Amino acid sequence: MSVAKVTEISSTSTKSFEDAIQQGLSRAGKTLRNVRSAWVKEQHVRVTDGRITEYQVNMMVTFVLDD
């Protein structure tokens, strides 16, 4: 039997939503062990002078707790 915990994180990228997801999971993996999944809850963009300047995702990250 295993027990998991879910935490919400926010990540940004100037490239794409996919890059923001990857950056967030990469950073979460440095602090959290046993990351198993992520659910992208929200996506936002920042706009400057009519152009997208930043992509942001809010994710629910699931990780299994150590015994």
N, CA, C and O atoms as CSV, one atom per row, in Angstrom:
chain,resi,resn,atom,element,x,y,z
A,1,MET,N,N,0.844,-1.172,0.000
A,1,MET,CA,C,0.000,0.000,0.000
A,1,MET,C,C,0.893,1.241,0.000
A,1,MET,O,O,1.952,1.257,0.629
A,2,SER,N,N,0.459,2.263,-0.702
A,2,SER,CA,C,1.202,3.520,-0.690
A,2,SER,C,C,0.246,4.675,-0.425
A,2,SER,O,O,-0.955,4.592,-0.681
A,3,VAL,N,N,0.814,5.741,0.090
A,3,VAL,CA,C,0.050,6.953,0.370
A,3,VAL,C,C,0.677,8.084,-0.432
A,3,VAL,O,O,1.897,8.244,-0.449
A,4,ALA,N,N,-0.163,8.860,-1.093
A,4,ALA,CA,C,0.324,9.953,-1.929
A,4,ALA,C,C,-0.172,11.288,-1.388
A,4,ALA,O,O,-1.152,11.362,-0.647
A,5,LYS,N,N,0.529,12.323,-1.781
A,5,LYS,CA,C,0.159,13.681,-1.407
A,5,LYS,C,C,0.112,14.507,-2.683
A,5,LYS,O,O,0.828,14.220,-3.643
A,6,VAL,N,N,-0.731,15.530,-2.693
A,6,VAL,CA,C,-0.859,16.416,-3.851
A,6,VAL,C,C,-0.503,17.826,-3.415
A,6,VAL,O,O,-0.963,18.303,-2.377
A,7,THR,N,N,0.320,18.489,-4.219
A,7,THR,CA,C,0.688,19.870,-3.933
A,7,THR,C,C,0.513,20.694,-5.199
A,7,THR,O,O,0.695,20.186,-6.305
A,8,GLU,N,N,0.165,21.947,-5.043
A,8,GLU,CA,C,-0.037,22.815,-6.198
A,8,GLU,C,C,1.203,23.664,-6.434
A,8,GLU,O,O,1.744,24.259,-5.502
A,9,ILE,N,N,1.649,23.717,-7.686
A,9,ILE,CA,C,2.785,24.567,-8.030
A,9,ILE,C,C,2.429,25.413,-9.253
A,9,ILE,O,O,1.536,25.071,-10.029
A,10,SER,N,N,3.128,26.492,-9.400
A,10,SER,CA,C,2.965,27.394,-10.537
A,10,SER,C,C,4.320,27.532,-11.209
A,10,SER,O,O,5.345,27.638,-10.535
A,11,SER,N,N,4.326,27.530,-12.534
A,11,SER,CA,C,5.576,27.616,-13.281
A,11,SER,C,C,5.372,28.497,-14.508
A,11,SER,O,O,4.279,28.540,-15.072
A,12,THR,N,N,6.428,29.200,-14.921
A,12,THR,CA,C,6.340,30.070,-16.086
A,12,THR,C,C,7.458,29.784,-17.078
A,12,THR,O,O,8.493,29.216,-16.732
A,13,SER,N,N,7.220,30.194,-18.323
A,13,SER,CA,C,8.208,30.062,-19.387
A,13,SER,C,C,7.959,31.152,-20.419
A,13,SER,O,O,6.822,31.578,-20.622
A,14,THR,N,N,9.013,31.593,-21.060
A,14,THR,CA,C,8.856,32.546,-22.158
A,14,THR,C,C,8.690,31.823,-23.489
A,14,THR,O,O,8.450,32.460,-24.515
A,15,LYS,N,N,8.817,30.478,-23.481
A,15,LYS,CA,C,8.763,29.694,-24.721
A,15,LYS,C,C,7.376,29.141,-25.042
A,15,LYS,O,O,6.831,29.398,-26.115
A,16,SER,N,N,6.799,28.362,-24.084
A,16,SER,CA,C,5.538,27.667,-24.364
A,16,SER,C,C,4.937,27.108,-23.076
A,16,SER,O,O,5.584,27.077,-22.029
A,17,PHE,N,N,3.671,26.665,-23.182
A,17,PHE,CA,C,3.045,25.988,-22.054
A,17,PHE,C,C,3.786,24.687,-21.740
A,17,PHE,O,O,4.020,24.363,-20.576
A,18,GLU,N,N,4.149,23.953,-22.778
A,18,GLU,CA,C,4.863,22.687,-22.580
A,18,GLU,C,C,6.175,22.915,-21.828
A,18,GLU,O,O,6.521,22.139,-20.937
A,19,ASP,N,N,6.900,23.968,-22.178
A,19,ASP,CA,C,8.148,24.273,-21.479
A,19,ASP,C,C,7.880,24.660,-20.026
A,19,ASP,O,O,8.648,24.289,-19.138
A,20,ALA,N,N,6.816,25.392,-19.779
A,20,ALA,CA,C,6.462,25.765,-18.402
A,20,ALA,C,C,6.163,24.524,-17.571
A,20,ALA,O,O,6.550,24.444,-16.405
A,21,ILE,N,N,5.470,23.553,-18.172
A,21,ILE,CA,C,5.176,22.297,-17.472
A,21,ILE,C,C,6.478,21.567,-17.160
A,21,ILE,O,O,6.694,21.122,-16.033
A,22,GLN,N,N,7.342,21.447,-18.167
A,22,GLN,CA,C,8.606,20.735,-17.976
A,22,GLN,C,C,9.475,21.414,-16.924
A,22,GLN,O,O,10.070,20.738,-16.085
A,23,GLN,N,N,9.553,22.734,-16.959
A,23,GLN,CA,C,10.353,23.476,-15.978
A,23,GLN,C,C,9.806,23.264,-14.562
A,23,GLN,O,O,10.571,23.069,-13.617
A,24,GLY,N,N,8.478,23.304,-14.427
A,24,GLY,CA,C,7.862,23.099,-13.118
A,24,GLY,C,C,8.116,21.713,-12.569
A,24,GLY,O,O,8.445,21.564,-11.392
A,25,LEU,N,N,7.967,20.688,-13.410
A,25,LEU,CA,C,8.193,19.317,-12.956
A,25,LEU,C,C,9.667,19.054,-12.660
A,25,LEU,O,O,10.007,18.330,-11.724
A,26,SER,N,N,10.528,19.649,-13.465
A,26,SER,CA,C,11.965,19.494,-13.225
A,26,SER,C,C,12.347,20.087,-11.869
A,26,SER,O,O,13.094,19.480,-11.101
A,27,ARG,N,N,11.828,21.266,-11.592
A,27,ARG,CA,C,12.129,21.923,-10.304
A,27,ARG,C,C,11.495,21.166,-9.148
A,27,ARG,O,O,12.130,20.999,-8.106
A,28,ALA,N,N,10.263,20.705,-9.305
A,28,ALA,CA,C,9.585,19.945,-8.242
A,28,ALA,C,C,10.373,18.682,-7.915
A,28,ALA,O,O,10.449,18.280,-6.754
A,29,GLY,N,N,10.954,18.058,-8.927
A,29,GLY,CA,C,11.724,16.838,-8.728
A,29,GLY,C,C,12.979,17.031,-7.897
A,29,GLY,O,O,13.521,16.062,-7.365
A,30,LYS,N,N,13.451,18.264,-7.775
A,30,LYS,CA,C,14.624,18.548,-6.938
A,30,LYS,C,C,14.268,18.549,-5.460
A,30,LYS,O,O,15.131,18.327,-4.610
A,31,THR,N,N,13.006,18.797,-5.150
A,31,THR,CA,C,12.557,18.886,-3.758
A,31,THR,C,C,11.696,17.695,-3.358
A,31,THR,O,O,11.804,17.194,-2.238
A,32,LEU,N,N,10.844,17.242,-4.270
A,32,LEU,CA,C,9.912,16.150,-3.980
A,32,LEU,C,C,10.443,14.841,-4.545
A,32,LEU,O,O,10.938,14.798,-5.672
A,33,ARG,N,N,10.340,13.780,-3.765
A,33,ARG,CA,C,10.703,12.450,-4.243
A,33,ARG,C,C,9.449,11.723,-4.717
A,33,ARG,O,O,8.342,12.024,-4.270
A,34,ASN,N,N,9.624,10.786,-5.605
A,34,ASN,CA,C,8.546,9.904,-6.053
A,34,ASN,C,C,7.384,10.635,-6.732
A,34,ASN,O,O,6.223,10.284,-6.525
A,35,VAL,N,N,7.698,11.651,-7.543
A,35,VAL,CA,C,6.646,12.343,-8.297
A,35,VAL,C,C,6.050,11.345,-9.284
A,35,VAL,O,O,6.779,10.697,-10.035
A,36,ARG,N,N,4.720,11.223,-9.279
A,36,ARG,CA,C,4.043,10.232,-10.115
A,36,ARG,C,C,3.189,10.840,-11.217
A,36,ARG,O,O,3.035,10.235,-12.279
A,37,SER,N,N,2.627,12.034,-10.985
A,37,SER,CA,C,1.760,12.614,-12.013
A,37,SER,C,C,1.570,14.104,-11.769
A,37,SER,O,O,1.905,14.641,-10.713
A,38,ALA,N,N,1.016,14.748,-12.796
A,38,ALA,CA,C,0.690,16.174,-12.674
A,38,ALA,C,C,-0.569,16.440,-13.487
A,38,ALA,O,O,-0.742,15.910,-14.584
A,39,TRP,N,N,-1.425,17.251,-12.941
A,39,TRP,CA,C,-2.646,17.670,-13.615
A,39,TRP,C,C,-2.552,19.173,-13.819
A,39,TRP,O,O,-2.451,19.932,-12.855
A,40,VAL,N,N,-2.587,19.601,-15.071
A,40,VAL,CA,C,-2.522,21.031,-15.374
A,40,VAL,C,C,-3.904,21.613,-15.112
A,40,VAL,O,O,-4.859,21.348,-15.843
A,41,LYS,N,N,-3.987,22.400,-14.069
A,41,LYS,CA,C,-5.252,22.952,-13.595
A,41,LYS,C,C,-5.636,24.219,-14.359
A,41,LYS,O,O,-6.800,24.412,-14.710
A,42,GLU,N,N,-4.652,25.077,-14.613
A,42,GLU,CA,C,-4.917,26.351,-15.291
A,42,GLU,C,C,-3.753,26.719,-16.200
A,42,GLU,O,O,-2.607,26.345,-15.951
A,43,GLN,N,N,-4.065,27.447,-17.241
A,43,GLN,CA,C,-3.052,27.999,-18.129
A,43,GLN,C,C,-3.369,29.478,-18.327
A,43,GLN,O,O,-4.526,29.856,-18.513
A,44,HIS,N,N,-2.335,30.304,-18.285
A,44,HIS,CA,C,-2.495,31.747,-18.475
A,44,HIS,C,C,-1.362,32.251,-19.355
A,44,HIS,O,O,-0.299,31.635,-19.429
A,45,VAL,N,N,-1.596,33.366,-20.015
A,45,VAL,CA,C,-0.514,34.029,-20.738
A,45,VAL,C,C,-0.431,35.468,-20.267
A,45,VAL,O,O,-1.432,36.062,-19.864
A,46,ARG,N,N,0.771,36.023,-20.321
A,46,ARG,CA,C,0.975,37.441,-20.054
A,46,ARG,C,C,1.210,38.097,-21.410
A,46,ARG,O,O,1.943,37.574,-22.249
A,47,VAL,N,N,0.582,39.238,-21.609
A,47,VAL,CA,C,0.646,39.917,-22.891
A,47,VAL,C,C,1.219,41.317,-22.709
A,47,VAL,O,O,0.821,42.047,-21.801
A,48,THR,N,N,2.158,41.685,-23.581
A,48,THR,CA,C,2.739,43.028,-23.594
A,48,THR,C,C,2.698,43.538,-25.027
A,48,THR,O,O,3.205,42.890,-25.943
A,49,ASP,N,N,2.100,44.686,-25.208
A,49,ASP,CA,C,1.987,45.289,-26.542
A,49,ASP,C,C,1.378,44.326,-27.560
A,49,ASP,O,O,1.824,44.262,-28.706
A,50,GLY,N,N,0.363,43.581,-27.139
A,50,GLY,CA,C,-0.341,42.680,-28.034
A,50,GLY,C,C,0.363,41.373,-28.336
A,50,GLY,O,O,-0.109,40.599,-29.168
A,51,ARG,N,N,1.481,41.108,-27.680
A,51,ARG,CA,C,2.235,39.872,-27.915
A,51,ARG,C,C,2.351,39.066,-26.627
A,51,ARG,O,O,2.454,39.632,-25.538
A,52,ILE,N,N,2.335,37.754,-26.757
A,52,ILE,CA,C,2.510,36.883,-25.593
A,52,ILE,C,C,3.970,36.950,-25.157
A,52,ILE,O,O,4.884,36.706,-25.944
A,53,THR,N,N,4.165,37.286,-23.879
A,53,THR,CA,C,5.525,37.396,-23.347
A,53,THR,C,C,5.863,36.293,-22.349
A,53,THR,O,O,7.035,36.041,-22.069
A,54,GLU,N,N,4.831,35.632,-21.809
A,54,GLU,CA,C,5.089,34.584,-20.817
A,54,GLU,C,C,3.900,33.643,-20.737
A,54,GLU,O,O,2.742,34.055,-20.810
A,55,TYR,N,N,4.226,32.357,-20.583
A,55,TYR,CA,C,3.222,31.309,-20.411
A,55,TYR,C,C,3.294,30.826,-18.970
A,55,TYR,O,O,4.381,30.607,-18.436
A,56,GLN,N,N,2.126,30.658,-18.338
A,56,GLN,CA,C,2.094,30.207,-16.948
A,56,GLN,C,C,1.139,29.030,-16.822
A,56,GLN,O,O,0.058,29.026,-17.409
A,57,VAL,N,N,1.553,28.027,-16.046
A,57,VAL,CA,C,0.678,26.893,-15.726
A,57,VAL,C,C,0.604,26.732,-14.215
A,57,VAL,O,O,1.590,26.938,-13.506
A,58,ASN,N,N,-0.561,26.367,-13.741
A,58,ASN,CA,C,-0.753,25.974,-12.354
A,58,ASN,C,C,-1.064,24.482,-12.387
A,58,ASN,O,O,-1.996,24.050,-13.065
A,59,MET,N,N,-0.278,23.698,-11.651
A,59,MET,CA,C,-0.396,22.234,-11.701
A,59,MET,C,C,-0.584,21.648,-10.313
A,59,MET,O,O,-0.100,22.180,-9.313
A,60,MET,N,N,-1.301,20.538,-10.288
A,60,MET,CA,C,-1.429,19.726,-9.097
A,60,MET,C,C,-0.472,18.547,-9.297
A,60,MET,O,O,-0.675,17.730,-10.195
A,61,VAL,N,N,0.561,18.459,-8.469
A,61,VAL,CA,C,1.582,17.432,-8.597
A,61,VAL,C,C,1.389,16.383,-7.515
A,61,VAL,O,O,1.299,16.710,-6.332
A,62,THR,N,N,1.325,15.117,-7.923
A,62,THR,CA,C,1.120,14.007,-6.996
A,62,THR,C,C,2.439,13.278,-6.786
A,62,THR,O,O,3.139,12.944,-7.742
A,63,PHE,N,N,2.768,13.035,-5.523
A,63,PHE,CA,C,3.969,12.270,-5.199
A,63,PHE,C,C,3.674,11.300,-4.068
A,63,PHE,O,O,2.855,11.572,-3.190
A,64,VAL,N,N,4.359,10.160,-4.107
A,64,VAL,CA,C,4.145,9.099,-3.110
A,64,VAL,C,C,5.058,9.354,-1.920
A,64,VAL,O,O,6.248,9.627,-2.076
A,65,LEU,N,N,4.474,9.261,-0.725
A,65,LEU,CA,C,5.232,9.483,0.506
A,65,LEU,C,C,6.119,8.277,0.815
A,65,LEU,O,O,5.737,7.135,0.562
A,66,ASP,N,N,7.295,8.539,1.359
A,66,ASP,CA,C,8.189,7.476,1.793
A,66,ASP,C,C,7.594,6.751,2.981
A,66,ASP,O,O,6.833,7.328,3.758
A,67,ASP,N,N,7.951,5.458,3.121
A,67,ASP,CA,C,7.489,4.677,4.283
A,67,ASP,C,C,8.192,5.117,5.541
A,67,ASP,O,O,7.933,4.575,6.615
